[in-house]
Amino acid sequence: MMPIRVAGAVVEPVTVPKLRGYLRLDPEDGTEDGLLAALIAAARAELEAETRRVLVPGTWRMVLDRPPADGRVPVPLSPLVALVRAGFPAADGGFDPLDPGLVALGSDRIEAPGLRLGRIPAAAGRALLIEVAAGYGGDGPPLPPPLRLAVLRRAAARYEHRGDDAVPDLGDLAAAAAPFRRLRL
């Protein structure tokens, strides 16, 4: 089960003007705005991979071939915000929703996000489709300031070392994200 982002405009946690100010660039010169936006997006993506958290809000779709026997579905998206919909894809391309209450969010939506499934009616070989809202911001919890700063500092480091043959050492920047890293067991 691989979550796929299906909705939600990506609004980066750091704006181009904020990065421009941090770098002490001329606020009127917008010639490098495309580069700065790309560096912000890359820094956010790096931190999402490193911390295993979603730093921007969005809607994600997951498909289960069959409901698990114990009724627990771990979700690799943190923080998990809400259940959008759950049901079976219909043969005509529509959607047959499940009764409310058959799928619920787990109790820990940040450190151990997951879903609890009730007794799902006979699936008759159909996959179970689940959509959830996840990520900081929007309806979810606010992005912690150390993570916002880590995005800003990573983007700035990449800007300062653009064109260098060696990749800059981001060890001190990784330390800012370390308390938010979700570990695998």
Backbone as numpy.savetxt, mean C-alpha at the origin, in Angstrom:
# Nx Ny Nz CAx CAy CAz Cx Cy Cz
-2.56 -15.90 -3.70 -3.42 -14.73 -3.70 -2.52 -13.50 -3.70
-2.49 -12.85 -4.82 -1.69 -11.65 -4.98 -2.63 -10.46 -5.09
-2.58 -9.51 -4.14 -3.43 -8.32 -4.25 -3.05 -7.48 -5.45
-4.05 -6.96 -6.14 -3.84 -6.10 -7.30 -4.54 -4.78 -7.03
-3.83 -3.70 -7.21 -4.43 -2.37 -7.00 -5.41 -2.10 -8.14
-6.67 -1.80 -7.79 -7.69 -1.59 -8.81 -8.24 -0.17 -8.82
-8.06 0.58 -7.76 -8.61 1.93 -7.72 -7.82 2.78 -6.74
-7.95 4.06 -6.93 -7.32 4.99 -6.01 -6.20 5.74 -6.70
-6.39 7.02 -6.85 -5.32 7.85 -7.42 -4.19 7.91 -6.42
-2.99 7.71 -6.91 -1.84 7.74 -6.01 -1.47 9.20 -5.74
-1.71 9.59 -4.50 -1.31 10.92 -4.04 -0.11 10.69 -3.14
1.03 11.08 -3.64 2.28 10.80 -2.93 2.30 11.48 -1.56
2.98 10.85 -0.59 3.05 11.41 0.76 3.87 12.69 0.86
4.68 12.96 -0.15 5.50 14.17 -0.19 5.21 14.85 -1.52
5.00 16.15 -1.50 4.73 16.88 -2.73 6.04 17.36 -3.37
5.96 17.66 -4.66 7.13 18.20 -5.36 7.58 19.52 -4.74
6.65 20.47 -4.43 7.12 21.71 -3.79 7.82 21.47 -2.44
7.34 20.47 -1.69 7.98 20.15 -0.40 9.41 19.65 -0.63
9.59 18.76 -1.61 10.94 18.26 -1.91 11.80 19.38 -2.46
11.22 20.23 -3.30 11.94 21.38 -3.85 12.44 22.28 -2.71
11.60 22.53 -1.71 12.01 23.34 -0.55 13.08 22.66 0.27
12.95 21.35 0.46 13.92 20.59 1.24 15.30 20.63 0.57
15.29 20.59 -0.76 16.54 20.62 -1.51 17.07 22.04 -1.71
16.29 23.03 -1.30 16.63 24.45 -1.45 16.82 24.83 -2.92
15.88 24.32 -3.73 15.89 24.67 -5.15 15.01 25.89 -5.36
15.22 26.57 -6.46 14.42 27.75 -6.81 12.95 27.34 -6.94
12.07 27.91 -6.12 10.66 27.50 -6.18 9.97 27.88 -7.49
10.52 28.81 -8.24 9.92 29.24 -9.51 10.38 28.40 -10.69
11.48 27.70 -10.55 12.03 26.91 -11.66 11.43 25.51 -11.61
10.55 25.21 -12.55 9.88 23.91 -12.57 10.45 22.94 -13.58
11.67 23.20 -14.06 12.23 22.35 -15.11 12.50 20.92 -14.66
12.71 20.71 -13.38 13.02 19.36 -12.90 11.86 18.73 -12.14
10.67 19.29 -12.25 9.53 18.76 -11.50 9.21 17.31 -11.86
9.35 16.94 -13.12 9.12 15.56 -13.53 10.09 14.61 -12.85
11.36 15.00 -12.79 12.36 14.19 -12.12 12.06 14.09 -10.63
11.72 15.20 -10.00 11.42 15.19 -8.56 10.22 14.30 -8.27
9.18 14.36 -9.10 8.00 13.52 -8.89 8.37 12.04 -9.02
9.22 11.71 -10.00 9.65 10.33 -10.18 10.48 9.85 -8.98
11.33 10.72 -8.45 12.14 10.35 -7.29 11.28 10.12 -6.05
10.23 10.92 -5.90 9.30 10.74 -4.77 8.59 9.40 -4.90
8.09 9.09 -6.09 7.40 7.83 -6.31 8.32 6.64 -6.07
9.56 6.74 -6.53 10.52 5.65 -6.33 10.86 5.48 -4.85
11.03 6.59 -4.14 11.33 6.51 -2.70 10.16 5.88 -1.94
8.94 6.27 -2.30 7.76 5.68 -1.65 7.69 4.18 -1.92
7.90 3.78 -3.18 7.86 2.37 -3.53 8.93 1.57 -2.79
10.13 2.13 -2.65 11.19 1.47 -1.90 10.78 1.26 -0.45
10.22 2.29 0.15 9.81 2.18 1.55 8.64 1.22 1.72
7.72 1.18 0.76 6.62 0.21 0.84 7.17 -1.21 0.82
8.14 -1.47 -0.05 8.73 -2.80 -0.11 9.52 -3.13 1.16
10.21 -2.15 1.68 11.04 -2.35 2.86 10.21 -2.56 4.13
9.15 -1.77 4.28 8.35 -1.85 5.51 7.18 -2.81 5.40
6.83 -3.22 4.16 5.67 -4.06 3.90 4.39 -3.37 4.37
4.32 -2.07 4.11 3.14 -1.26 4.41 2.77 -0.46 3.15
1.49 -0.11 3.05 1.00 0.67 1.92 0.96 2.13 2.36
1.77 2.98 1.73 1.90 4.35 2.18 0.89 5.31 1.56
0.14 4.85 0.56 -0.90 5.68 -0.06 -2.19 4.86 -0.13
-3.34 5.50 0.05 -4.60 4.75 0.07 -4.99 4.23 -1.31
-5.71 3.12 -1.32 -6.20 2.56 -2.57 -7.10 1.37 -2.31
-7.71 0.86 -3.37 -8.55 -0.33 -3.31 -7.79 -1.46 -3.99
-7.82 -2.62 -3.35 -7.06 -3.78 -3.81 -8.00 -4.96 -3.99
-7.77 -5.76 -5.02 -8.58 -6.95 -5.31 -7.74 -8.20 -5.10
-8.37 -9.19 -4.45 -7.74 -10.50 -4.26 -8.72 -11.56 -4.71
-8.21 -12.64 -5.24 -9.04 -13.75 -5.68 -8.55 -15.01 -4.98
-9.49 -15.72 -4.33 -9.18 -16.98 -3.66 -9.80 -18.11 -4.47
-8.99 -19.12 -4.78 -9.53 -20.27 -5.52 -10.60 -20.98 -4.70
-10.36 -21.06 -3.39 -11.34 -21.67 -2.49 -11.15 -21.07 -1.10
-12.22 -20.94 -0.35 -12.09 -20.39 1.01 -11.23 -21.32 1.88
-10.38 -20.76 2.73 -9.55 -21.60 3.60 -10.41 -22.34 4.63
-9.94 -23.50 5.03 -10.71 -24.34 5.96 -10.91 -23.66 7.32
-9.89 -22.94 7.80 -10.01 -22.31 9.11 -10.71 -20.95 9.07
-11.03 -20.46 7.87 -11.75 -19.20 7.74 -10.90 -17.95 7.90
-9.59 -18.11 8.05 -8.71 -16.94 8.20 -7.92 -16.71 6.92
-7.92 -15.47 6.47 -7.19 -15.10 5.26 -6.22 -13.98 5.62
-4.91 -14.27 5.71 -3.96 -13.19 5.94 -3.89 -12.31 4.69
-3.83 -11.02 4.92 -3.79 -10.06 3.82 -2.47 -9.30 3.91
-1.68 -9.31 2.82 -0.37 -8.65 2.87 -0.43 -7.14 2.63
-1.47 -6.51 3.12 -1.63 -5.06 2.96 -1.84 -4.44 4.33
-0.96 -3.53 4.70 -1.07 -2.88 6.00 -0.88 -1.38 5.81
-1.71 -0.58 6.43 -2.87 -0.91 7.25 -4.08 -1.25 6.39
-4.82 -2.23 6.86 -6.06 -2.64 6.22 -7.16 -1.73 6.75
-7.90 -1.08 5.85 -8.85 -0.04 6.27 -10.29 -0.54 6.28
-10.75 -1.17 5.21 -12.15 -1.57 5.12 -12.33 -2.67 4.09
-13.42 -3.40 4.26 -13.85 -4.36 3.26 -14.75 -3.62 2.28
-14.40 -3.63 1.01 -15.19 -2.93 0.00 -16.31 -3.83 -0.50
-15.97 -5.05 -0.91 -16.98 -6.01 -1.34 -16.38 -7.40 -1.38
-17.24 -8.40 -1.32 -16.83 -9.79 -1.40 -17.95 -10.58 -2.06
-17.58 -11.50 -2.90 -18.58 -12.33 -3.57 -17.94 -13.15 -4.67
-18.81 -13.64 -5.55 -18.37 -14.49 -6.66 -18.55 -13.76 -7.98
-17.56 -13.85 -8.86 -17.76 -13.30 -10.20 -18.85 -14.11 -10.91
-19.78 -13.43 -11.56 -20.88 -14.11 -12.26 -20.45 -14.45 -13.69
-21.11 -15.45 -14.26 -20.78 -15.90 -15.62 -21.00 -14.79 -16.64
-21.96 -13.89 -16.39 -22.26 -12.83 -17.35 -21.34 -11.61 -17.18
-20.31 -11.74 -16.34 -19.39 -10.63 -16.11 -19.77 -9.77 -14.92
-20.91 -10.07 -14.31 -21.36 -9.32 -13.14 -20.71 -9.83 -11.86
-21.40 -9.60 -10.77 -20.86 -9.92 -9.45 -22.00 -10.38 -8.56
-21.85 -11.55 -7.93 -22.83 -12.06 -6.97 -22.28 -11.82 -5.56
-22.75 -10.76 -4.87 -22.18 -10.45 -3.56 -22.57 -11.47 -2.50
-21.70 -11.61 -1.52 -22.01 -12.44 -0.35 -22.86 -11.64 0.62
-23.59 -12.35 1.46 -24.39 -11.68 2.49 -23.46 -10.92 3.43
-23.88 -9.72 3.89 -23.05 -8.97 4.83 -22.77 -9.81 6.08
-21.59 -9.70 6.57 -21.22 -10.44 7.78 -20.49 -11.74 7.51
-20.52 -12.23 6.28 -19.79 -13.47 5.98 -18.29 -13.23 5.84
-17.91 -12.00 5.55 -16.49 -11.63 5.48 -16.31 -10.40 6.36
-15.35 -10.47 7.27 -15.09 -9.35 8.19 -13.60 -9.14 8.32
-13.23 -7.92 8.67 -11.82 -7.60 8.91 -11.38 -8.23 10.23
-10.11 -8.62 10.28 -9.55 -9.14 11.52 -9.39 -8.04 12.55
-8.99 -8.41 13.74 -8.93 -7.44 14.83 -7.72 -6.51 14.74
-6.58 -6.98 14.24 -5.39 -6.14 14.13 -5.18 -5.78 12.67
-5.53 -4.56 12.31 -5.50 -4.16 10.90 -4.14 -3.61 10.46
-3.21 -3.44 11.41 -1.92 -2.86 11.06 -0.80 -3.90 11.12
-0.64 -4.58 12.24 0.47 -5.52 12.39 0.15 -6.91 11.88
-1.10 -7.33 11.89 -1.48 -8.66 11.40 -2.79 -8.55 10.62
-2.77 -7.81 9.50 -4.02 -7.62 8.75 -4.53 -8.93 8.18
-5.83 -9.09 8.24 -6.43 -10.31 7.71 -7.95 -10.21 7.68
-8.55 -11.23 7.12 -10.00 -11.33 7.03 -10.45 -12.60 7.73
-11.68 -12.55 8.25 -12.32 -13.73 8.83 -13.52 -14.06 7.94
-13.57 -15.31 7.50 -14.67 -15.74 6.65 -15.63 -16.62 7.45
-16.91 -16.36 7.29 -17.93 -17.25 7.87 -18.13 -18.43 6.94
-19.22 -19.14 7.13 -19.52 -20.29 6.26 -19.97 -19.76 4.90
-19.09 -19.86 3.95 -19.36 -19.38 2.60 -20.24 -20.43 1.90
-21.31 -20.03 1.24 -22.14 -20.99 0.53 -21.33 -21.72 -0.53
-21.81 -22.85 -0.96 -21.10 -23.67 -1.94 -20.66 -22.80 -3.12
-19.38 -22.86 -3.39 -18.82 -22.01 -4.45 -18.97 -22.64 -5.83
-19.23 -23.93 -5.90 -19.41 -24.64 -7.17 -18.27 -24.34 -8.14
-17.05 -24.40 -7.64 -15.89 -24.21 -8.49 -15.58 -22.76 -8.85
-16.31 -21.82 -8.26 -16.05 -20.41 -8.57 -15.05 -19.83 -7.55
-14.26 -18.90 -8.03 -13.29 -18.23 -7.16 -14.02 -17.17 -6.34
-13.50 -16.90 -5.16 -14.04 -15.86 -4.29 -13.27 -14.57 -4.53
-13.98 -13.51 -4.86 -13.37 -12.21 -5.14 -13.59 -11.30 -3.94
-12.50 -10.70 -3.46 -12.58 -9.82 -2.31 -11.86 -8.52 -2.65
-12.50 -7.39 -2.35 -11.86 -6.09 -2.53 -11.80 -5.41 -1.18
-10.62 -4.85 -0.88 -10.41 -4.16 0.39 -9.78 -2.79 0.13
-9.99 -1.89 1.06 -9.31 -0.60 1.05 -8.13 -0.72 2.02
-6.98 -0.23 1.59 -5.79 -0.32 2.43 -4.91 0.90 2.18
-4.11 1.20 3.16 -3.11 2.26 3.01 -3.30 3.41 3.99
-2.21 4.09 4.22 -2.24 5.29 5.06 -2.88 6.43 4.29
-3.51 7.34 5.01 -4.16 8.48 4.39 -5.57 8.13 3.95
-6.27 9.08 3.37 -7.65 8.83 2.96 -8.49 8.48 4.18
-9.19 7.33 4.12 -10.00 6.87 5.25 -9.18 6.11 6.28
-7.93 5.80 5.96 -7.07 5.06 6.87 -6.38 5.96 7.87
-5.51 5.38 8.67 -4.77 6.20 9.64 -3.82 7.14 8.91
-3.47 8.25 9.54 -2.51 9.17 8.89 -1.13 8.53 8.80
-0.40 8.91 7.78 0.96 8.41 7.60 1.82 8.90 8.76
2.53 8.00 9.45 3.39 8.45 10.54 4.48 9.41 10.02
4.73 10.49 10.75 5.72 11.47 10.31 7.10 10.89 9.99
7.62 9.89 10.74 8.93 9.35 10.36 8.94 8.71 8.97
7.82 8.11 8.56 7.75 7.52 7.22 7.69 8.61 6.15
6.96 9.68 6.43 6.90 10.80 5.48 8.31 11.41 5.32
9.01 11.57 6.44 10.37 12.11 6.40 11.31 11.16 5.66
11.13 9.86 5.84 11.97 8.88 5.15 11.78 8.97 3.63
10.54 9.18 3.17 10.29 9.36 1.73 11.01 10.61 1.25
10.87 11.69 1.99 11.49 12.96 1.62 13.01 12.83 1.55
13.59 12.23 2.56 15.05 12.12 2.62 15.60 11.17 1.57
14.88 10.08 1.27 15.34 9.16 0.22 15.29 9.83 -1.15
14.20 10.53 -1.42 14.10 11.23 -2.70 15.20 12.28 -2.82
15.48 12.99 -1.74 16.54 14.00 -1.75 17.91 13.37 -1.97
18.16 12.23 -1.33 19.45 11.55 -1.50 19.62 11.09 -2.95
18.56 10.58 -3.54 18.63 10.15 -4.94 18.87 11.34 -5.86
18.27 12.48 -5.54 18.48 13.69 -6.35 19.93 14.15 -6.24
20.44 14.19 -5.04 21.81 14.68 -4.82 22.85 13.78 -5.47
22.56 12.48 -5.59 23.54 11.53 -6.13 23.17 11.04 -7.52
22.29 11.76 -8.22 21.90 11.34 -9.57 23.13 11.42 -10.47
23.28 10.43 -11.30 24.41 10.39 -12.21 25.68 9.81 -11.61
25.69 9.57 -10.31 26.88 8.96 -9.70 26.95 7.50 -10.12
28.18 7.01 -10.24 28.34 5.60 -10.60 27.91 4.69 -9.46
28.23 5.08 -8.25 27.90 4.26 -7.08 26.54 4.68 -6.52
25.80 3.70 -6.03 24.53 3.97 -5.38 24.83 4.54 -4.00
24.17 5.61 -3.60 24.47 6.18 -2.29 24.09 5.23 -1.16
24.84 5.30 -0.07 24.55 4.49 1.11 23.32 5.08 1.80
22.24 4.31 1.84 21.01 4.78 2.46 20.79 4.15 3.83
21.86 3.69 4.46 21.75 3.02 5.76 21.09 3.86 6.83
21.47 5.13 6.93 20.87 5.98 7.95 19.40 6.27 7.62
19.07 6.28 6.32 17.67 6.49 5.94 16.82 5.26 6.25
17.41 4.07 6.16 16.69 2.85 6.49 16.35 2.81 7.98
17.18 3.43 8.79 16.92 3.45 10.23 15.63 4.18 10.57
15.26 5.19 9.80 14.02 5.92 10.05 12.79 5.04 9.83
12.89 4.10 8.90 11.77 3.22 8.60 11.77 1.95 9.45
12.88 1.64 10.10 13.02 0.38 10.83 11.91 0.11 11.85
11.46 1.08 12.64 10.40 0.78 13.62 9.07 0.41 12.97
8.89 0.71 11.70 7.63 0.44 11.02 7.68 -0.81 10.16
8.81 -1.49 10.15 8.98 -2.67 9.32 8.16 -3.83 9.89
7.31 -4.43 9.02 6.55 -5.62 9.41 7.40 -6.84 9.08
7.63 -7.69 10.07 8.49 -8.84 9.88 7.68 -10.06 9.51
8.32 -10.97 8.78 7.69 -12.25 8.42 8.15 -13.30 9.41
7.28 -14.23 9.71 7.66 -15.34 10.58 7.82 -16.60 9.78
